[in-house]
Amino acid sequence: MTGSPAAATQPAAMSVRDVLRIADFRRLWAAQTISDIGDGVTLLTLMLLVNQLTHSTLVLAAAAIALAIPPLTIGMVAGTYVDRWDRRRVMIVSDGLRAVVVLGFIVVGRAELVPLLLVLALVQASIGTFFTPARGALVPRVVPAEGLLAANSITQATRVIAGVVGAGIAGFIVGVAGLTWPAFLIDSLTFAASAALVLGVTATAGIPSAAEHDAAKGVGASIAEGLRIVGGSRLLSTTLLALAVTMLGLGAINVLFLPLLVNVLGVSPTWLGAVDLAQSASMILSAGLVAGLAARLRPTTIITVCLVAVGVLIGLVGATTHMLQVLALLFGLGWFVTPVQAAVVTTFQTGVADAARGRAMATLQAAMAGASVTSMLLAGIFGDLVGVRAVFFVGGALVVLAGLASAVLYRGAATEAAEAAEAAGPLQVEAARTEVISPTA
């Protein structure tokens, strides 16, 4: 490819520092980071409050399900409206509504009000299904194609940091002060701050292209059209399949990780902090390497290589006999997680025209959530039947299979991506040049 005209004119990949110089992206990134800190505060506080009021694992599971259901049920509906409405305005309204909804958690102080808590959690998560695809569709309007991988990598890394910071704040407030309402108030304020930052983004950037989307179509027809766009693209459908199979393996791992440590390895739960630190540290550090990878590897190649590596490491975790082995493997795992997350989002942002980008992002979100929930539901059954270690081996094998399958299925998609980009406009033309598929790149 180095001798082709496309390669000769392809812009150099932008670094994290380069994309942070873009004022609109900087606002979106800061808004996301602040909001993620608030989410981290509320998620832990919500679970602590439910446990404190009910002492029921069943109700805790119900709370988790309430947060997981919206992407599966209304995610595609949200995506079609994101492709019709001003994405910037969708983000602002979403933040404003959630700022109000989380304040409702404050009034839940008795066990008999827990059903209200679950309803509020469901409402908040439902509103969030509009925010996520809107942001995913808006970023490519403010960041050049050659900077998307770096932009998505810094976003993924700071989400990890924000989650840790948010959980730490929640732990301090609830553990030291013994109160939950300040945590919910903090989350409300973070939503307000996020909305204020998004308000500063260039207004015209949020208006979606109408080239391929007719607002007169019904919601059902728009959803079907979005599914056809994703299913008809070898690039997008392969990425979606690879991620769905991956989450089918990893969902169970997330559920059974604690039993592996405590029941199989016989270590204290106090090691969980070190476990989080080991993986989070490498995920954060790897964000700085993504721009370098973008200059040498295509996003699809990053997806393939990283999925295979993640699967192998997950399988090795299932074979560990000592906690230090677990920490070493998780530290290694984190180096591949951030690049693959950034590459997947970049592929969906650049692999579809702007007019359908919201639906594409919502489809990705729904597929991953569905596969993850399915895997979580099966985790307990198979953990008892075949043992926790065996589930880790199977989960790792599924992720390796997803990576190898993507390497095969990505072949031949280069021409399709380039043709689609030519029809979509200048932004996608440049994107296609970075999306030419070659598993051996």
DRENNUVO-454292 format. One record per residue (C-alpha): residue number from 1; x, y, z. Coordinates in nm, 2 decimals, padded with zeros to 4 digits. Example, Ala and Ser with C-alpha at 12.3 -4.5 7.8 and 13.67 -1.06 7.14 Angstrom:
  resi       X       Y       Z
     1   01.23  -00.45   00.78
     2   01.37  -00.11   00.71
//
This chain:
  resi       X       Y       Z
     1   00.00   00.00   00.00
     2   00.29   00.23   00.05
     3   00.32   00.30  -00.32
     4  -00.04   00.38  -00.38
     5  -00.17   00.74  -00.44
     6  -00.40   00.70  -00.14
     7  -00.12   00.62   00.09
     8   00.09   00.90  -00.04
     9  -00.18   01.16   00.03
    10  -00.31   01.01   00.35
    11  -00.28   01.26   00.64
    12  -00.06   01.16   00.93
    13  -00.24   01.02   01.23
    14  -00.30   01.28   01.50
    15  -00.18   01.24   01.85
    16  -00.38   01.28   02.17
    17  -00.22   01.62   02.22
    18  -00.33   01.72   01.86
    19  -00.69   01.63   01.92
    20  -00.70   01.80   02.25
    21  -00.61   02.12   02.07
    22  -00.95   02.11   01.90
    23  -01.17   02.33   02.11
    24  -01.50   02.15   02.04
    25  -01.35   01.81   02.11
    26  -01.19   01.94   02.43
    27  -01.54   02.05   02.54
    28  -01.69   01.72   02.46
    29  -01.41   01.53   02.63
    30  -01.43   01.74   02.94
    31  -01.81   01.70   02.95
    32  -01.78   01.32   02.92
    33  -01.52   01.30   03.19
    34  -01.72   01.51   03.44
    35  -02.03   01.31   03.36
    36  -01.84   00.98   03.40
    37  -01.72   01.09   03.75
    38  -02.08   01.16   03.85
    39  -02.19   00.82   03.71
    40  -01.92   00.65   03.91
    41  -02.04   00.82   04.22
    42  -02.41   00.73   04.16
    43  -02.36   00.37   04.05
    44  -02.18   00.27   04.37
    45  -02.40   00.48   04.59
    46  -02.71   00.33   04.43
    47  -02.60  -00.02   04.50
    48  -02.49   00.06   04.85
    49  -02.83   00.23   04.92
    50  -03.02  -00.07   04.78
    51  -02.81  -00.31   04.99
    52  -02.86  -00.09   05.30
    53  -03.24  -00.07   05.26
    54  -03.31  -00.43   05.15
    55  -03.01  -00.66   05.22
    56  -03.13  -00.85   04.92
    57  -02.91  -00.98   04.64
    58  -03.23  -01.02   04.43
    59  -03.31  -00.65   04.46
    60  -02.94  -00.57   04.38
    61  -02.97  -00.78   04.07
    62  -03.30  -00.60   03.98
    63  -03.11  -00.27   04.00
    64  -02.84  -00.39   03.77
    65  -03.10  -00.51   03.53
    66  -03.28  -00.18   03.54
    67  -02.96  -00.01   03.43
    68  -02.89  -00.27   03.15
    69  -03.24  -00.30   02.99
    70  -03.26   00.04   02.81
    71  -02.98  -00.02   02.56
    72  -03.16  -00.34   02.46
    73  -03.51  -00.21   02.45
    74  -03.51   00.16   02.34
    75  -03.15   00.19   02.22
    76  -03.24   00.16   01.85
    77  -03.53   00.40   01.89
    78  -03.29   00.65   02.05
    79  -03.05   00.60   01.76
    80  -03.30   00.69   01.50
    81  -03.40   01.01   01.67
    82  -03.03   01.10   01.71
    83  -03.01   01.08   01.33
    84  -03.30   01.32   01.30
    85  -03.24   01.57   01.58
    86  -02.96   01.81   01.66
    87  -02.70   01.58   01.84
    88  -02.56   01.87   02.04
    89  -02.91   01.96   02.16
    90  -02.98   01.59   02.24
    91  -02.68   01.58   02.47
    92  -02.77   01.90   02.64
    93  -03.13   01.80   02.70
    94  -03.02   01.45   02.81
    95  -02.78   01.59   03.07
    96  -03.04   01.84   03.19
    97  -03.31   01.57   03.24
    98  -03.07   01.33   03.42
    99  -02.96   01.62   03.65
   100  -03.32   01.63   03.77
   101  -03.39   01.25   03.77
   102  -03.09   01.17   04.00
   103  -03.22   01.41   04.26
   104  -03.52   01.18   04.29
   105  -03.29   00.92   04.45
   106  -03.25   01.15   04.75
   107  -03.61   01.10   04.86
   108  -03.57   00.72   04.87
   109  -03.49   00.66   05.24
   110  -03.71   00.36   05.32
   111  -03.73   00.00   05.20
   112  -04.09   00.05   05.07
   113  -03.97   00.32   04.84
   114  -03.71   00.09   04.67
   115  -03.95   00.02   04.37
   116  -03.94   00.40   04.31
   117  -03.56   00.38   04.31
   118  -03.56   00.11   04.05
   119  -03.80   00.31   03.83
   120  -03.58   00.62   03.86
   121  -03.27   00.41   03.77
   122  -03.45   00.28   03.46
   123  -03.55   00.63   03.36
   124  -03.20   00.77   03.40
   125  -03.05   00.48   03.20
   126  -03.32   00.53   02.93
   127  -03.23   00.90   02.89
   128  -02.86   00.80   02.87
   129  -02.93   00.58   02.56
   130  -02.99   00.91   02.37
   131  -02.67   01.07   02.50
   132  -02.43   00.80   02.41
   133  -02.50   00.76   02.04
   134  -02.54   01.14   02.01
   135  -02.19   01.19   02.14
   136  -02.05   00.91   01.92
   137  -02.21   01.07   01.61
   138  -02.10   01.42   01.70
   139  -01.73   01.36   01.76
   140  -01.65   01.28   01.39
   141  -01.81   01.62   01.31
   142  -01.55   01.81   01.51
   143  -01.24   01.57   01.48
   144  -01.08   01.49   01.15
   145  -01.08   01.12   01.05
   146  -00.71   01.09   01.11
   147  -00.76   01.20   01.47
   148  -01.06   00.98   01.57
   149  -00.85   00.69   01.70
   150  -00.66   00.92   01.93
   151  -00.98   01.10   02.04
   152  -01.15   00.77   02.12
   153  -00.85   00.63   02.30
   154  -00.82   00.93   02.54
   155  -01.19   00.91   02.60
   156  -01.17   00.55   02.70
   157  -00.87   00.61   02.92
   158  -01.03   00.90   03.11
   159  -01.35   00.70   03.15
   160  -01.15   00.45   03.35
   161  -01.00   00.72   03.56
   162  -01.34   00.89   03.61
   163  -01.49   00.56   03.72
   164  -01.22   00.51   03.98
   165  -01.25   00.87   04.10
   166  -01.63   00.85   04.12
   167  -01.62   00.53   04.31
   168  -01.37   00.67   04.55
   169  -01.58   00.98   04.61
   170  -01.89   00.76   04.67
   171  -01.69   00.53   04.91
   172  -01.57   00.83   05.11
   173  -01.92   01.00   05.13
   174  -02.11   00.68   05.22
   175  -01.84   00.51   05.42
   176  -01.72   00.81   05.63
   177  -02.02   01.04   05.64
   178  -02.28   00.76   05.63
   179  -02.49   00.96   05.39
   180  -02.61   00.90   05.03
   181  -02.78   01.22   04.93
   182  -02.46   01.42   04.89
   183  -02.34   01.17   04.63
   184  -02.66   01.20   04.42
   185  -02.64   01.58   04.45
   186  -02.28   01.57   04.32
   187  -02.40   01.36   04.02
   188  -02.67   01.61   03.94
   189  -02.42   01.89   03.94
   190  -02.19   01.69   03.71
   191  -02.47   01.66   03.46
   192  -02.53   02.03   03.48
   193  -02.16   02.10   03.42
   194  -02.15   01.86   03.13
   195  -02.45   02.03   02.97
   196  -02.28   02.37   03.01
   197  -01.97   02.25   02.83
   198  -02.16   02.09   02.54
   199  -02.35   02.42   02.50
   200  -02.01   02.57   02.40
   201  -01.97   02.33   02.11
   202  -02.02   02.49   01.77
   203  -02.39   02.48   01.71
   204  -02.38   02.37   01.34
   205  -02.17   02.06   01.43
   206  -02.47   01.89   01.59
   207  -02.70   01.91   01.29
   208  -02.70   01.57   01.12
   209  -02.68   01.53   00.74
   210  -03.01   01.47   00.57
   211  -02.85   01.30   00.27
   212  -02.96   00.95   00.36
   213  -03.23   01.00   00.62
   214  -03.59   01.10   00.56
   215  -03.75   01.24   00.87
   216  -04.09   01.15   00.73
   217  -04.02   00.78   00.77
   218  -04.17   00.60   01.07
   219  -03.95   00.50   01.36
   220  -03.98   00.13   01.27
   221  -03.87   00.20   00.91
   222  -03.58   00.41   01.03
   223  -03.46   00.14   01.27
   224  -03.49  -00.13   00.99
   225  -03.29   00.10   00.76
   226  -03.02   00.14   01.02
   227  -03.00  -00.24   01.07
   228  -02.98  -00.29   00.69
   229  -02.70  -00.03   00.67
   230  -02.50  -00.21   00.94
   231  -02.58  -00.56   00.82
   232  -02.51  -00.46   00.46
   233  -02.16  -00.34   00.55
   234  -01.90  -00.61   00.58
   235  -01.68  -00.37   00.78
   236  -01.95  -00.29   01.03
   237  -02.12  -00.63   01.05
   238  -01.79  -00.80   01.11
   239  -01.70  -00.56   01.39
   240  -02.04  -00.60   01.54
   241  -02.02  -00.98   01.53
   242  -01.67  -00.98   01.68
   243  -01.77  -00.76   01.96
   244  -02.09  -00.96   02.03
   245  -01.90  -01.28   02.05
   246  -01.64  -01.11   02.27
   247  -01.90  -00.99   02.52
   248  -02.06  -01.33   02.52
   249  -01.73  -01.45   02.66
   250  -01.65  -01.16   02.88
   251  -01.99  -01.11   03.05
   252  -01.95  -01.43   03.24
   253  -01.59  -01.35   03.33
   254  -01.70  -01.02   03.49
   255  -01.95  -01.21   03.70
   256  -01.72  -01.50   03.80
   257  -01.41  -01.30   03.87
   258  -01.48  -01.26   04.24
   259  -01.56  -01.63   04.28
   260  -01.23  -01.71   04.11
   261  -01.03  -01.50   04.35
   262  -01.21  -01.58   04.67
   263  -01.35  -01.94   04.62
   264  -01.09  -02.09   04.39
   265  -00.76  -01.91   04.47
   266  -00.86  -01.85   04.84
   267  -00.75  -01.48   04.85
   268  -00.90  -01.20   05.05
   269  -01.15  -00.96   04.89
   270  -00.92  -00.68   04.99
   271  -00.71  -00.77   04.68
   272  -00.99  -00.63   04.46
   273  -00.84  -00.28   04.49
   274  -00.51  -00.41   04.36
   275  -00.69  -00.59   04.08
   276  -00.87  -00.28   03.96
   277  -00.54  -00.08   03.99
   278  -00.34  -00.33   03.78
   279  -00.58  -00.32   03.48
   280  -00.67   00.04   03.51
   281  -00.31   00.15   03.51
   282  -00.22  -00.02   03.19
   283  -00.55   00.09   03.02
   284  -00.46   00.45   03.10
   285  -00.09   00.41   02.99
   286  -00.19   00.24   02.67
   287  -00.40   00.55   02.56
   288  -00.07   00.73   02.48
   289   00.03   00.45   02.24
   290  -00.28   00.45   02.03
   291  -00.17   00.74   01.81
   292   00.15   00.55   01.73
   293  -00.05   00.24   01.65
   294  -00.27   00.45   01.42
   295   00.03   00.55   01.22
   296   00.13   00.19   01.16
   297  -00.18  -00.03   01.19
   298  -00.54   00.01   01.06
   299  -00.82   00.01   01.32
   300  -00.94  -00.33   01.20
   301  -00.60  -00.48   01.24
   302  -00.59  -00.34   01.60
   303  -00.93  -00.50   01.67
   304  -00.81  -00.84   01.54
   305  -00.48  -00.85   01.72
   306  -00.61  -00.71   02.05
   307  -00.91  -00.95   02.07
   308  -00.68  -01.25   02.02
   309  -00.44  -01.11   02.29
   310  -00.73  -01.04   02.53
   311  -00.87  -01.39   02.48
   312  -00.54  -01.56   02.55
   313  -00.48  -01.36   02.87
   314  -00.83  -01.43   02.99
   315  -00.77  -01.80   02.95
   316  -00.44  -01.77   03.13
   317  -00.61  -01.60   03.42
   318  -00.83  -01.91   03.46
   319  -00.52  -02.12   03.50
   320  -00.35  -01.91   03.77
   321  -00.26  -02.05   04.11
   322  -00.13  -01.73   04.28
   323  -00.26  -01.37   04.31
   324   00.06  -01.22   04.17
   325   00.00  -01.41   03.85
   326  -00.35  -01.26   03.83
   327  -00.22  -00.91   03.88
   328   00.05  -00.95   03.61
   329  -00.20  -01.09   03.36
   330  -00.45  -00.81   03.42
   331  -00.18  -00.55   03.39
   332  -00.10  -00.71   03.05
   333  -00.47  -00.72   02.96
   334  -00.52  -00.35   03.01
   335  -00.27  -00.27   02.73
   336  -00.50  -00.42   02.48
   337  -00.84  -00.31   02.61
   338  -00.81   00.06   02.54
   339  -00.68   00.02   02.18
   340  -00.96  -00.22   02.09
   341  -01.23  -00.01   02.24
   342  -01.10   00.30   02.06
   343  -01.06   00.11   01.73
   344  -01.42  -00.03   01.75
   345  -01.58   00.31   01.81
   346  -01.36   00.46   01.53
   347  -01.46   00.19   01.29
   348  -01.83   00.26   01.35
   349  -01.78   00.64   01.33
   350  -01.60   00.62   01.00
   351  -01.77   00.32   00.84
   352  -02.11   00.48   00.79
   353  -02.25   00.81   00.65
   354  -02.32   01.09   00.90
   355  -02.70   01.06   00.85
   356  -02.70   00.70   00.99
   357  -02.43   00.73   01.24
   358  -02.66   00.75   01.55
   359  -02.84   00.43   01.45
   360  -02.50   00.26   01.39
   361  -02.37   00.36   01.73
   362  -02.70   00.25   01.90
   363  -02.68  -00.09   01.72
   364  -02.33  -00.15   01.85
   365  -02.44  -00.05   02.20
   366  -02.75  -00.28   02.19
   367  -02.55  -00.58   02.06
   368  -02.29  -00.55   02.32
   369  -02.54  -00.51   02.60
   370  -02.75  -00.80   02.48
   371  -02.45  -01.04   02.45
   372  -02.31  -00.93   02.79
   373  -02.65  -00.97   02.97
   374  -02.69  -01.32   02.81
   375  -02.34  -01.42   02.92
   376  -02.40  -01.29   03.28
   377  -02.73  -01.50   03.30
   378  -02.54  -01.81   03.19
   379  -02.24  -01.75   03.41
   380  -02.40  -01.89   03.73
   381  -02.54  -02.20   03.56
   382  -02.22  -02.30   03.39
   383  -02.00  -02.19   03.68
   384  -02.17  -02.45   03.89
   385  -02.18  -02.72   03.62
   386  -01.83  -02.71   03.48
   387  -01.64  -02.49   03.74
   388  -01.52  -02.13   03.74
   389  -01.19  -02.21   03.58
   390  -01.35  -02.39   03.28
   391  -01.58  -02.08   03.22
   392  -01.26  -01.86   03.20
   393  -01.11  -02.10   02.95
   394  -01.43  -02.10   02.74
   395  -01.47  -01.73   02.77
   396  -01.11  -01.67   02.66
   397  -01.16  -01.91   02.37
   398  -01.46  -01.72   02.25
   399  -01.27  -01.40   02.25
   400  -00.98  -01.56   02.05
   401  -01.24  -01.70   01.81
   402  -01.39  -01.35   01.77
   403  -01.05  -01.21   01.68
   404  -00.96  -01.48   01.44
   405  -01.30  -01.47   01.27
   406  -01.26  -01.09   01.23
   407  -00.93  -01.14   01.05
   408  -01.09  -01.36   00.80
   409  -01.41  -01.16   00.75
   410  -01.24  -00.83   00.72
   411  -01.07  -00.95   00.40
   412  -01.22  -00.79   00.10
   413  -01.40  -00.51   00.28
   414  -01.15  -00.24   00.17
   415  -01.31  -00.17  -00.16
   416  -01.66  -00.16  -00.01
   417  -01.54   00.09   00.26
   418  -01.38   00.31   00.00
   419  -01.69   00.31  -00.23
   420  -01.92   00.39   00.06
   421  -01.69   00.67   00.17
   422  -01.69   00.83  -00.18
   423  -02.07   00.84  -00.17
   424  -02.07   00.98   00.19
   425  -01.85   01.29   00.13
   426  -01.50   01.42   00.20
   427  -01.49   01.32   00.57
   428  -01.56   00.96   00.49
   429  -01.32   00.95   00.20
   430  -01.03   01.03   00.43
   431  -01.17   00.79   00.68
   432  -01.18   00.51   00.43
   433  -00.81   00.56   00.36
   434  -00.74   00.47   00.72
   435  -01.00   00.18   00.71
   436  -00.85  -00.03   00.43
   437  -00.86  -00.38   00.57
   438  -00.56  -00.60   00.58
   439  -00.51  -00.85   00.86
   440  -00.14  -00.85   00.79
   441  -00.10  -00.47   00.80
//
